[in-house]
Amino acid sequence: MDDMLEQFLIEGRDLVAQAGRDLAALAADPADHAHIDSAFRTVHTLKGSVSIFAMTPAERMLHAAEDLLDRARRGTGVLDADAIAGLLGCIDQTDRWIDDMEATGSLPADAEEVGLAAMARLPSAGGGPSVPSQNSLASDAPEKAGAEWLRALQSRESAAIADAAHALTAFRYVPDADCFFRGEDPLAIVEGVPELVSLAVSPAAPEWPGITALEPFTCFSVLEGLSTASDEALRSAFRLVPGQVEFARIPVAPAEAGTGRSALEPQSPSGTYLRVEGRRLDALADDLGDLIVAINALGPIAEEAQRLNPALAARLRGAHLAIERANGKLRRDLGAVRLVPLAPALRRLPRLAREIAESLGKSIDLVITGDKLEVDKQIADGLFEPLLHLVRNAVDHGIEAPDARREAGKDERGRIALGFRREGDRIAVTLSDDGAGMDPDRIRRTAVERGLLTPEAADAFDDGHALRLIFRPGFSTTVAVSQVSGRGVGMDIVQNAAEAMRGTIAVESWHGRGTNFHINLPVSALTTPLLVVEVAQERYGLALEQVVETVRIDRSALLPVGGGVACVLRDRTIPVLHLGSLLETEPCDGLHARLVITRIRDEAVALQVDGFGERIDAVLRPPGRMLAAMRGIMGSALTPEGDVLVVLDIPELVA
């Protein structure tokens, strides 16, 4: 992918997300001047970004949106509900076109028609859509070799032109008089011009204004200069002000070429950002896992050396501790590098929520808070799909139709809130809606009708357990199948995704008042704490997130119950399954039973193992080849001795 296009995709999506947040705030308070200014600046910047590429329909549409926001900013226009809806439509369409640019490098064939339709929904000062002229949309003015400004610049900078080693590009940047009100800084823009050779600042009028005529909030300067950068790089520097700059190429004959460089050429900044592919960070994490294995192997060597040479063993232990400290710092640093903000991963949620609501004839507001939190990139990448399912469920099943909400005394617009907060080394995600809530009795009946439960089992479920039935595969309360729901696929995917990220999900609901979903996830996914257990003389790893506790009881305390085995722990009867039987191996006998207590769908379950091993922190590798086809395998890790340890996925193994 072209570097400039890649940068545009990142920048454009960030701008779309910011515009969406500003417009969501304006929907609640249309007179919020801070968000009006922010939305105006964001749309103006987005318009400049799309102008670099063949996205004229997007540029024209955003120009109309910018005009509307400018009128609101100046107090000559009002942002009512229709205006904000039209602006959101323009931003959503721009978001779709950015996806098209990533997929195909161009806009769809109907882009012109779609863009005009979006503009038609924008109110304008003249009562119709605000359509900018083609001149105002030009990404740069045509090159004018014979223009007066160019001849004057060539005369003024003749020495720099004669000393240039490569062809030069001249530019004339005439900032708009009101540019300061849009948050533009002409000097900062010119400072970003690459390979700058010369720069001159002159008055736009024949002379500088006198002190009494000086208007400090009006720009009255013209900036002209020379650069050896390519046309593409130079136009990129002025991408935010495409209609205010002219360019002209000045060739330099090789015989006249010199070697001098201007002192005005900007130096490389001491602090820069480096974009790194995710797979390279994953490879570093794997290498860190190998390093951890090598470090852990030093411990047994030091113990062995103790018998032969205590002094040497002491030196080995000291070196081991020093390497462990350095490794701990390296792991923390690599974990920090892998942290990314949640906002980019969630940028499409507001648009998709509006589209889903529109398809169902509903109106909603999706409010996202805490999305500036940083989490491991693996967690950020894995969050979008389960959250989309939750939002779709909230819009379809939770939020009532406008008529029903009015009858219930609610606002016609439903409210969905998605919040993130840090809790130690975990992140808590809450998605709530103010819809109809869930009826536990209806869920029980549906589970019985779909054959997921017997009537006796359903009656034994309290309301809290009944709500968790929505996570069963194939469960749905929707009678008719639509494009949104009713196929029995959805909420089980959410639970599986949460568990795949070593997280948990819980639900609470109040009939007629709404529903809350709570997802708890680790902030870092770099290493996984594991408990090593022994079964039939083989060792396996269990993720500590799936282990509630470990206990050792007399084997006589295992009692037959029905067709299985159970034990009583703290006055609770807990079913006992032997891990060896689940793995189709032979369990060992002994005087004591060693149990790993876990939770499967909020129910305590004991897994009997033959022995407990050490607790280790390991880099978990996803299952590949043969392991990928086996059920109940989370992945693999390396032990301190360098052996491969199969890590079991307890919920999948027991289900």
N, C-alpha and C positions, 0 to 999 in steps of 0.2 A: 504494500500500500504506500502511496506517495506520502512523504513526511508531512507536507503541508495539509493534505487531506486528513491525515491521522490527527494532527493538532486541531484542525477545525472540528472534527467529530467530538473531541474531548471538550473543547471550549464551547462549541455550540450547545452541547447537552447540558453543560453547567449553566449556560445562560437561559436555556429553556426552563430548567428547574428553578432558577432564581425568579424568572418572570412568573412562573406558576405560583410560587410562594407569595409574591407581591400581589398578584391578582386575587388570590384566595383571601389575603388580608383586606383588600379593597372591597371584596364582596361583603365582608362584615362591616366595614367602615369606609364608604366611598370617598369620604372627605379627608382621609389620612394622607396628608401631604408628603410625609416621609416615604410612604410606599408608592405614591404617585410618582415622585421624583425617581425612586429606585426602579420602578417599572419602565419609566421613560428612558433612563440611561441604559437599562438592560436591553430593551427593544432596539434602541439606537445602535448599541454595540453589536447585537445580533444581526441587524441589517448590514452593518459594515462587514461582518464575517462572511455572510452568504454572498456578498458582492464579489468575492475573490473567485468564486466558482460559477459554473453555468447554472445559476439558480435565480434567474431574473423574475420568475413568478413569485418566489419567496421574498425577494428584495422589494418588489412592488407592493406585496401584501403587507410586509412589515413597515414599509414607508407609510402606508395608510394607517396602520395601528399606531405608529409613532406620532402622526399628526393628531390623532384622537387624544392620545395621552398628553401631547403638548398643549392642546386646548384646555384640558382639565388642569394642567399645571399652571397655566396662565390665568385660570379663572374664567375663560370664555366658553367652557363646555362643562358638562356634568357627566359623571360616570354612573349611570343608572344600571339596573340589572341587565338590560339588553346590551348596553355597551360593554360591560364586563364579560358577558357571555360571548359577544363577538370577538373580544380580545383573546379570550381563552381559546376560541375556535382557531384563531390565527396562530397562537402558540402551539396548540396541539397539532395543527397541520404542518407547521415548521418541524416539529419533532418527528412526524412521519417522514417528511422529506429528508431529514438527516439520516434516518434509517435507510432510506432508498439510496442516498449517496454512499453509505457504507457498503450496501449490498451490490449496487450496480455502477456506482460512479456517476450517475446522472438521475434527473428527475423523471417520473413517469410521463407517458405521452399526454395524459390529461391534466398535467400540472397547471397549464395556463387557465383552463376552464375551472379547475378546483380553486385556484388562487383568487380568481375574479368572484367566484361564489362566496368565498370567505370574506372578501372585501365588501361585498354587497350587504353583509350582515352588520357592518360597522356604521353607526350613525356619523354623519359628517356635518360640517358647518353649513353646507349648501343643500342638505337634505338628501344627498345621494352618496354613493361610495366615494371615498377620497382616493383618487387615482393620480399618482404623481406623474409628471411629465417624463419623457424618456431622457431628457437632458439631466434631470435631477437624479436619475438612476445610473448614469454612466459611471463605471468603475474608475475611469480616469479620462481626462480630456484628451483629444487626439494630439499627437505630437505635432508641434508647430515649429519647424526648423527655421522659418523666417520670422518668428514672432519677435516683437520688440524686446520683451523681457529676456529672451534667450540671447539676443545680440548683446544686450547690456551685461548679462551675466558672463558671457564669453570674454568680453572686453575687461571686465573687472577681475576675472579669475584666470587671465591668460597664463600667468606663471604656473598655477596649479595644473592647468590643462597641459602645458608644455612638459611638465615634469611627471605626468601620469604614465604609468607602465601599461595600463589597460584602458579600454574604452570606458567612457564615463557616461553617466546618466544625470541630466540636470532635472531638478524639480522646482516647481513654484507652488508653494502651499499658502493659500489665502484662507485663513480660518474664518468661519462665519462669525459675524459680529456678536451673536448671542451664544457662542460656543461655551463660555464659562458656565452658563445656566444648565447646559447639558452634561456638565462634569468633565468636559474635554480640557486638556492641558496641552496647547500647541507645542510648547518647549519640550514637554515630556515625550510627545509623539515624535518630534524630530530627533530627540536624543536616542530613540530606538532605531533610527535609520542605520543599517549596517554599512560598514566600510565608508563612513562619511569622510570626504576630502575637504570640503569647505562649506561654510554656512554664513549667510548674511541675513540680518533682520532689518527691515526697512518699513516705513509707514505706508499704509494703503493709500492715503491721500498724498498729494505732492510733498507736504511737509508734516512733521510731527505736530499734534495739536498743542496749543498753549496750555499753561497750567490752569487757566480759568475755564477752558473748554474741555478739559480732560474728564472723561467718564470712566472711572476705574473698573466698572463692571462690563465694559464693552471692549472687545478686541479690535484693534485698529492696526495690526501688524501684518506684514507679509514676510514669509520665510522662504528663502531661496538657497539652494545648495547643490553640491556635486557629490556623487557616490560612485564607487567602482563595483557596487553589488549588481547582481543580475536583476533584470526587470521584475522577475517573479518575487525575489526577496524584497525589492524596493516597494513594490505595490502592496506586499504583505504588511510592511511597516506602516503604510497609510490606509490599511483596510478599514479602519473605523471612520475615516473621513473621505470616502472615495470621490465625492462630488466637489471637493475643495482643492484638488491638486492636479497639476499638469506635469507631464514628463516629456523629455526630449533626449534623444541619444546623441552623444558627441563622440564620434570615432577618433582614435588616436593612431597615427601612422607609426609602424614599428621603428622607423629610423629616428622618430622624435621622442621615442619612449625613454623615460628616465627611470630612476629607481627610488625617487624620494617618496616619503609618506608624510601626510599632514599630522601635526601634533594633535589635531582635533579628533583623530580617529579614536573611537572609544576602545578602551582596554577591556580585556575579558574580566568579568566580575569574579571576585574571590569566592563567592558562594553561588552555586548553580544547582539547578534541578536536573536529575538524570532519570530518564524514563527507562525502566527495566521490564522486560517481558516476565510475565508471571511464572512461566516454566523454568526460568533461570533461578528465581527465588525458590521454587520447589526443589530444584536440583541442589541448591545450597542447603535446604532443610535435610535432604537425604544425606548429603555429605556430613552434616552435623550429627546425624544419627550414627554414621560410621565412626565419627570421632568419639561420641559418647561410649560406644562399644569398646573402642581401644582404651579409653580412660578407665572404664570399669574393670578391664582386664588387669590393670596394674595392681589392684587391691590383692587378689590371690597371689600374685607374684611376690609382693612384699611380705605376705604371710609365710610363703615358702622360704623366702630369704631369711626370715627371722630365725629359723632353725639352723641355718648355715653360717650367717654373718649378721649379728644384730646391728652393727654399725651401718652396714650396707642397707639393711632393711629400713633403718631409720631415715637414711637419705632417700630411699625409694618412696617412703611414705610422705616425706616433705615435698618431693617432686610431684607426687600424686596429688597432694592437696593444692599445690600451686597451679597445676594444670586444670584441676577441677574448678578453681576460682576463675581462671581465664576462660574456661569453657562456659561457665555460668554467665559471665559477662557477654561472651559471644552469642550465647543463646538469647539473652535479653536484647542485645542489639539487633540480631536478626529478627526477633519477634517484633521489635519496634518498626523495622523496615517493612515488614509485612502488614502493618496496620494501615488500613485505608478508611476514609470516612464512609458512612452508610449512604449519604445522600445520592451519589452517582448510581448506586445499585437500585435505588428506589425511584429514580426520576420518572419512569413510565407509569408508576402506579396511579397518580392523579388523573392522567389522561385516560387510562384504561377504565378507571372507576367511573369517570363521567360517561364514557362510551357504553359501558354495561348498563348504567342507570338510564341513559337515554333510550337504549334498546328495550327497556322494560317500562318506559313511561314514568320513570321516577326522577326526583331531583335530590341530589345529595351534596354535602360538603365533606370532603376528606381533609382532615387536619393532621399534619405530621409534625411531631415535635421530637427533639433529641437526635435528629438524623445527622448531626455533626459529630456524633460519637465515632470513635475509630475502633474497628475490630479487625481481626485477622481477615485477609482477603478471601480465604476459603469460606469463612462464615458469611462475609458480605456477598460473595457470589452465589452462595446457596440459599440466601434468604428470599430472593425475589419470588420464586415460584410458589413456596408455601404461603407467603403473604398475599400473593395474587389470588390464590384459592380462598383465603380467609376473607379478602375484600369482596370477591365474587359471591361468596356465601352470605356475607352481611348485606349486600345490595339485593340479592335475590330472595333470600329467606328472612332476613332480619327487617330491613326497612320496608314499611308498608307503602301502599299506593297513596298518592296525595289525598284522595277522598277519605280513605280509612284513617289517615293521620289527623285530618281535620275533625273527624268524628270522635277521635280519641283525645282531642284537645291538644294535639301536638302541632308544631310548626310543619308546614307542608314539605320543607326540605329536611331530609334525614341527615343526621350527623354521624360520621364515622371518624373515630380518633385513633391514630396510630402513634404510639409513644415508645421511646427507647430511653433506658437509664442504666447507668453503671452500678453494679452491686458487687464490690470487691473484684474478683477475677472473673465475674460472670456478667452477662448483659441480660436485662429483663425487657422483654418486648410485650406490649399490651395493645391489643386491638379491641376497641369497644364500639358498640353502636347503640342508638337510642330507639331501636325498632321494637318489634313485637315480642322479642324473647322466644324462648323455647318451652314447650309444654312437655314435662317428663312423661305424663300419661300417654300422650300421643306418640312419643318416641318408643315407649314400651310396646304399644300396639303395633307400630310399624315394624319393630324388630321381630315380633312374633309373626306378622303377616309375611315378612320376607324370609322367614325360616332361619333367622339368625339366633333366635332364642326360643325355648319352650315357654308356654304360658306360666308354668311353675317357676322357672328361672327368672322370667321377667317380673313376676310379682315379688320375688325376693330382693330385687334391686331397689335400693333407696334412690331418691331423686338425683343425688350426686353421681351415683354409678350409672343411672339411666342416661344422664347427659353425655357420658363418655361413650355411649353406644354409637354416637354419630361418627366416631373414628373407626368403626368396624368396616372392613371392605364390603362394598355393595350396599351400604346403608344410604337411603335417601328418603325424605318425606315428600318429595315432589311427585305428583301424580303424572303430569305430562312432561315428556322429554322435550327440552328446548335447546337452543344453542348455548344457554348459560348453565343449565344444570339438569338433573333428573336422570343421569345415566349411572348413578351409583358410584361415581368416581370423584374424588375430591378431598374429603376430610381425612381419609386414611393416608392420602399422599402427604398431607400436612404433618401428620404424626410421624410417618416414615422419614420425612425430610428432617424433622427436628431431631429424631433419634440418630440419624446419620451424621448430624453435626454435634453429636454427644450432648443433646439437649432434651428438654422435657416440655410437654404442653399440657395445660389444664384449661378447663372451661367452667364458667359460672354464668347463670342466666336467671332472669326474673321475668316471669310471664307478663307481657304487656309493657315492660320497661326497657328491655335491651339485653345484650349479651356481651360478656368479656372473654377474650381468649388471652392466656398468659403463656408465653414461650420463654424459657430460660436457657441461655446458651453460654458456652465459654467465650471469653474475649479472644483467647489465643488458641490456635489449633496446631501450633508448631510441634509440641510433644504431647503425648498422651500418658497419664499415669496408669500403670497396669499392676494388677495383682497376679502373680504367677501361682497356678494351682497344679496339682498332680492328679492324674486320672489314669489308672492302668499303666503305671510306670512311664507315662508320657506327660510332658508339661505343656500347659496352655496359658494364654493370657486373658484376663478379664479386665475390661475398662473399669476403673474405680468409680466413674460416674454411674455405673450400673450396679455397684455393690453398696448395699445399705450397711451391712456389718458382717462379720464372720463370728461363728460360735462353734464351740465343741461340747457335745453332750454325750451321755452314755447311749450306746446303741439300743439299750432296752427302752429308751424314751421314744423311740420310733414306733408308732402304733398303726396297725392296719385300720384304714377308714374306707369303707366301700371297696372299690377295686384298687385303691392306692395306699399310700403311706402318708402320715402326717405327724407333726410333733406340736407340743404346746409350749409356746415361748411367750413369757410375760402375759399369761392368761389368754393368749390368742392361739387358736388352732391354725397352723400353717401347713399347707401341703408340701410334701418333700419329694423331689425328683432327683434321681441319681444322674449326675452329669455323664457318667460312663454309659448308662443306658441310652441317653440322648445321642451320644457319639457312636453308639453301636460297638462298644468295647466292654470288656468284662470288669465289673467293679470289684475292688478289693474288700476283704473282710477285716475286722479289727474290733477292739473293745470299745472304741469311741467313734462317734460319727462327727465328721467335720462338715459344717454347713456354711454355705455362702447365701446370705439373705439378700434377695433382690426384690424389685417390684415390677410386676407385669400388669399394665393397665390399672395401676393404682392398687393392685392386690399383692400382698406379700407372698413370696414363693421362696422356698429353701432348695438350694441345689447342693446335693451331697457330693463331696470330692474326697479323694484319698489322702490329700495332704496340702498344706499351704506352703508356698515358697516366698520369695522376696517380693518387695514392692519396687518397681523400676519406672523410670521415666524414659519413654522410647518414642522415636519417630515412627509413626504408624504408616505403613505402606499399603495402598489399596490392594485388594485381592486381584491377582492376575492369573491368566491361563487356567490351570486346574482349579485353583481356589475360587475363582470367579463363578464357576458353575456349581459350587457347593453351597448348601443352605446353612445359614447361621455363622458365616465367616465374615468378620469385620475387616480383617486385613492380616498383615504379618509385621513382626518386628524382630530385631536382633537382640539376643541376650548379652549380658556382659562377657560371656564366654565365646560369643560370636556365633552361637547357634540360632537357627531360625525358629521363632516362636509364633505359632498360629494364635491369633487373637479372636476370640469368639464373640459373636453378637447375641447376647443372652435373650433379649425379647424375640428375636427372629427364630432362635433355636428352640425356644419353649413353645412359641405360638403354634 
